[in-house]
Amino acid sequence: MISKRLPASPALALALPLTLTLGLALHASPAPAADGVDRAVDGARDTVTSPGKIVEGIEQDTREHGAVGVVTGSLKGGARAAGQAVKGAADVGVGVVEAITEPLRD
């Protein structure tokens, strides 16, 4: 039997745990913790949209360098996408901690 699996994507691999963690933070903390929630939501958005940086890199380098831009754009875009995904994941983590601990700090 042939298994049809989708290719692994860092953004997709992080999206479900980040969404679940954000949901728990929103549910667990009814007190106003808007800053932490906003940071977590922004981080989740950055993580999920990070693969778009690859396409942007290819598009930009192809315009500037022609066919060679496909290769260089893939590399530059991949690096930007990885950086955005890591930053987004970190923002989600910090935002969740802020949202959960907000009632304790007040």
Helices and strands as residue ranges (DSSP letters): H 10-28, H 34-49, H 52-65, H 68-105
